Amino acid sequence: MYDIRLEGVTKKFGDFTAVDNINFTIPKSSVTVLLGPSGCGKTTLMRMIAGLESPTNGKIFFGEHEVTNVPTRRRNIGMVFQYPVIYRGTSVRKNLELPLLSEKLSKAEIDKRVDEVAEILDLKDVLKRFVEELDNGTRQKIAVAREVARQPRIILFDEPITNIDLTSKLELKRSMKELFGRLQQTIVYVTHDQTEAMTLADQIALMQDGVITQSDSPKEIYDKPNSQFAGWFLGNPGMNFVPPEFIKVSGTKITSPLFSQTIDLGSKAASADTFGVRAEGISVSGTEEKGAVQARVTRKALGAGGQYLLDLAVGSLLIKARVSHSVGRSVQNSVWTTIASENITFFDKSGTAL
Amino acid sequence: MAETTFKAKRKPGPIRFATLGAWGISLLFFLPVAWIISTAFKPKESIVVSPPVFFFKPTFNNITEALSFDNTLDYFIHSIVYSFGSVTIAILVSYLAAYSFSRYKPAGTDFLMFLLLSTRFVPAAAFVVPYFQLFNLLKLKDSYIGLIAFYTMFSIPFSVWILKGFLDGISQRYDETGLVYGASRWHIMFKVILPQVKPGLVASFVFNILFVWNEFLFNFQLGGAKTFGVPVGLFTGSTKGGAIDWAYVASIGTLYVLPLVVVIYAFQKYLLVGLTFGTVRGEV
């Protein structure tokens, strides 16, 4: 299998720079998710890897081979699009067989591959059915299965489950997770949905305005965002950000009405401007504890799956906390919050983590 | 507030008046065709009589007689060659053009599409003299090449418009999947996309055949003895004896509609889709 190496890859559409000088390596035999809001350039980047767009500048390598100017059809890749591409008027089996037929494989080999992917993606029962009779989720599975059966070295997924209804979405996500576990291929997966990215990725490359701002494992990127953008974009709700007026820096020490303790940030303290804390990084208690900060519950809490999202006010500062107990579910004047220092991330004026 | 009254729906009779009226109007429009076809099979003496004869012993004499005239069969052959020839070429060229407009969107696509259709804004008669001169100059008069070129040119704009509508309805992801699978552009165009726009191909084929098959003016001006089609033949042949030979007109007319009836009947199911497609768009 190949890794994918991008060297200074840039794509401009007229005056608009969609992808801006990206240097990045997508490791082989793993799942890399390109994550970002719409318009961040993630799909353009993927289309350049596929050869469907050519970069304005820069080079793309598959392993040791430069493919920048190699046409799509010689790149030996597979690609699944946002809308399922299926061939109407034929059976599911025929849909899976079509690209294999043109590769001139033996009948036995074709049958073997088709049965194999049908098994993994749970399509065995519909193999004989016509694609028109199936729902969108199943159609997308067919498109995925077809790529997998071809056994290319690299498979690209362009928001494959964005347009699928909710029930099929979960099922499809599960099948994909299972599938990715079995595949040896290098997989690039584009999405704007952070939960999808968290579920499926071995590595997330977070994109904003045409550049990759951070790349790491889902856990690392969630726990240690390197920018306010990363903190805000990942997580539901995104990170709480506390504005500068709630921070007091004296020397290397930082205090805040939200802290029960003083935090020593060393030489970085001088540039600390804001800090962020995730909703689940705030613990809430109904009784006063030593060093806890008093807060008000401003709204009745929203519950989801045994967890509650609390709207809290510390003085004039509004923050959100996620708890799994019942304290603070209704509007009240006094709960006590504590934030462990490892849950706090400081950012400088430009929004970069310290 | 006035009380709402719920009026029982009028019971439908066996045949409603409206239905009857609709049938009446339809039949009225169909009368000339019915007259032509029935006249073709009437004995000569009962063709122009008053009151008209509705029941008669059908005969093939008129048709065999009409076919035995010198040029009749030639007219049919000419018509078939230039109609089917030009429309087939036009569809092929239009498909390539429409594919390009739909997929590559060359600079000025909208303007070019408009320009293409604008050739049909002016009444055809306005072009007759310039074309006559041009064909004389290029020595294309009375040649298949000339006529086919002319009718091809005339059929292209409409076909490009119809086909572009159809192609825009086929997601480009099909093309891209083809590329990923290692197919060439030609393969994608003709093996992947073309089957999906079949209704569009049929619709533009049928509409253009209807036009070219019935075209009289340009065939008359630009053609000649070697290329006159049936409409011209009908016009010149019907007055051979000094007066209009209705038996001849009816026989040739009847034979003339047959190929179109067959073509349209065969493609009916595509035609309906062809007429309605393009109203609802979106990625498929």
Interface residues (C-beta under 8 A of the other chain):
Chain A: A50 G51 L52 P71 T72 R73 R74 R75 I77 G78 M79 F81 Q82 Y83 V85 R88 P99 S102 R150
Chain B: S171 R173 Y174 E176 T177 L179 V180 Y181 G182 A183 S184 Q196 E283 V284
